[in-house]
Amino acid sequence: SRDTRPANAGAARDQVRDLLHTTGRAPPPREVMDDILLVVSELVTNAYRHGGGLTGFTSELTDGALIVCATDASPVVPRTRTDSHPTSPGGFGWPLISKLSRRITITPFGSGKTIQVVLSTTDRRT
């Protein structure tokens, strides 16, 4: 498990990519890796953009899964926007996270929340 606070989504993707390539196990198939990195990017971007800033970030590899936790400074639970229009910017991150994750757990606390996602490292969610 790595516990750091990446400065941006790119740094978070790099951290997770490094974890997946340095464990002695075969890295996930390319399509699965793309999905994992997309979810990581959206989680961190949402924390910075909507959650008052990223206050914690962990990634842990288990058998067949990657567990990622992003903690931010807002207790407000994410929701899917209902006013999104296909041509308007934004509003697609949380639905993507929900679609590509095996499981999502949101734990609010005092002034923030932790969102834990479990992602397959072997096959795609469709």
PEZI-V846713 format. One record per residue. N is the residue number from 0. RES is the residue in one letter. PSI is psi in whole degrees, 0 to 359 (NA if undefined). OMEGA is omega as a letter, one per 40 degrees, with the letter a starting at -180 (999 if undefined). Layout:
# PEZI-V846713
n-><N,N>
res-><RES,RES>
psi-><PSI,PSI>
omega-><OMEGA,OMEGA>
This chain:
# PEZI-V846713
n-><0,1,2,3,4,5,6,7,8,9,10,11,12,13,14,15,16,17,18,19,20,21,22,23,24,25,26,27,28,29,30,31,32,33,34,35,36,37,38,39,40,41,42,43,44,45,46,47,48,49,50,51,52,53,54,55,56,57,58,59,60,61,62,63,64,65,66,67,68,69,70,71,72,73,74,75,76,77,78,79,80,81,82,83,84,85,86,87,88,89,90,91,92,93,94,95,96,97,98,99,100,101,102,103,104,105,106,107,108,109,110,111,112,113,114,115,116,117,118,119,120,121,122,123,124,125>
res-><S,R,D,T,R,P,A,N,A,G,A,A,R,D,Q,V,R,D,L,L,H,T,T,G,R,A,P,P,P,R,E,V,M,D,D,I,L,L,V,V,S,E,L,V,T,N,A,Y,R,H,G,G,G,L,T,G,F,T,S,E,L,T,D,G,A,L,I,V,C,A,T,D,A,S,P,V,V,P,R,T,R,T,D,S,H,P,T,S,P,G,G,F,G,W,P,L,I,S,K,L,S,R,R,I,T,I,T,P,F,G,S,G,K,T,I,Q,V,V,L,S,T,T,D,R,R,T>
psi-><134,130,99,175,94,146,341,177,322,318,323,317,315,317,314,318,315,316,315,339,350,20,356,354,160,136,161,157,155,315,322,317,317,316,315,311,328,314,315,314,314,319,311,318,315,321,317,320,321,345,14,11,149,124,350,151,126,152,133,133,129,182,110,5,154,129,121,132,128,124,136,183,23,131,356,126,136,151,158,129,136,350,11,141,142,334,356,148,148,174,4,347,309,317,323,314,314,319,321,352,143,318,145,132,127,124,99,150,141,262,16,197,157,130,120,128,142,124,137,140,5,328,161,148,132,NA>
omega-><i,a,i,i,a,a,a,a,i,i,i,i,i,a,a,i,i,i,a,a,a,a,a,i,i,i,i,i,a,a,i,i,i,i,i,a,i,i,i,a,a,i,a,i,i,i,i,a,a,a,i,i,i,a,i,a,i,i,a,i,i,i,i,a,i,i,a,i,i,i,i,a,i,i,a,a,i,i,i,i,i,a,a,i,a,a,i,a,i,i,a,a,a,i,i,i,a,a,a,a,i,a,i,i,i,a,i,i,i,a,a,i,i,i,i,i,i,a,i,i,a,a,a,i,i,999>
